[in-house]
Amino acid sequence: MREILFRGKRADNDEWAYGDLISTVELLYENTKIINNKGLQVYVYPETVGQYTGLKDKNGKRIFEGDILSGAWDKKLIVYFDEDYLQFRAKEIGVCLANSIDYYCIDKIEVIGNIYDNTELLRGYDK
């Protein structure tokens, strides 16, 4: 069975939280929470929430939306969900080209950071 998992940066301490996603509207404020496997609910910044792609890099690390990958033909890639193709894709930094993640030889790529913690890796990235 496919593992459904989300991550987001905690609003109280900027640490990453992993688990199920809850998004609610309470008293005119939108709240986004992650519930971990122990039932702990924490508020996270909605813009940092990303879903696990179901893929792991060459080191066995889970690949999430917002991750920056390296190792595919010496290119840096950003992982995102493409709503037109309804799939997780990777976009080359500084280039408009994007492909499904497995196009980049999943056994050769590795997670080197993410777009929230490692902005220095985004030089030349054109959204």
N, C-alpha and C positions, 0 to 999 in steps of 0.2 A: 504494500500500500504506500502511496505517496505521502511524504511528510509535509504537513502544512505548518509553517513556522514564520513568525515575524520578529523583527527587531526594531528598536527605536531608542533614541537617547533620552534618558530619564530627565525630567524637568527639575528634579530636586538636587541632582549631583552630576549630571552629564555623563554618567556611566551608561553602557549599553544594557538594555533589558531584552530578554528573549522569551517568546511564548505566544499565546493567543492574543489576537487583537480585538479590542472593544472600542467602538467609537459611538459616543452618545451626545445628545444635546440636552443640557441641564440649565435651566434658568437663563436661556439665551446664549449660553457659552458652550462651545463645542469642546468636548473632552475626548482625548484619545488615551487609552490605557493599554498596557501589556499585562497579561496574567501569566506568571511563570508556572512551572509544573508543581509548585507547592501551594498554588492558589493566591500568592501575593499579587495584588494589583498595584501598579505604579503608573503615574502620569508620564507620558512621553511627549516630546515635541512632534506634532503631526508631520512636519516637513521632513523628519528624519526616518520615518517608518518605511521599512522595506521588507519585501517578502523573500523567503528562501527560495531559490530557483529549483531546488531538487538536485543540483549538481555540486560536486566537490572539485577543488583544484587538485593539482598533482601531489600535494602534500596531505590531502584528505580534509582540507578546510572547507566549510560550507561557503557557497557563493550566494550573496544577497544582492538585491537591487541596491544600487549606489556604490557597490564595490568597484575598485580599480584593479584591473588584471594586467599581468605582464607575461611575456614569454612566447607569445604567438608572433612569430616573424619579427621580433624586436619591436613590437607595437604595444602601446598602453591602451587599454580598453575600459570603457565605463559600462557597467551593467544597468539595464533599465527594462521596464515592461513596455513593449510596443503595442498600443491599443489597436493599431491598424492591422497588425499581423497576429494579435492575440498570443504573443509569446515573449519570453525573455530574450533580449538581444544584447549585443555588445557593440558599442560605437567607438571607433578609433578616435583618440584625442587629437584634435586639430584637423580632422577630416570628416566629411559628411557621410562617409560610408559606414553602414551598420549591417550586421549579419546575425543569424542565430548563434548563440554562444558556442555550441558544439562545432560550428564551422572552424573555429580557431584551435582545434585539436585540444580538447579538454585535458588530455593527459600531459600536455606541455605547459599549460598556463598556471599561474599562481596568483592568489590575492596579495597585493602589495599595499593595500590601504583602502580608504573609502573617500567619497566626495565631501564628507563632513569633517573628518579629522585630518585629512592630508591634502589640503587645498594646493600645496606647492606642487603636487603631481599633476595639477590640471592646466598648467601653462599651455596655451595654444588650443584649449578645448573650446569648441564653438557649439553651443547648445542649439 
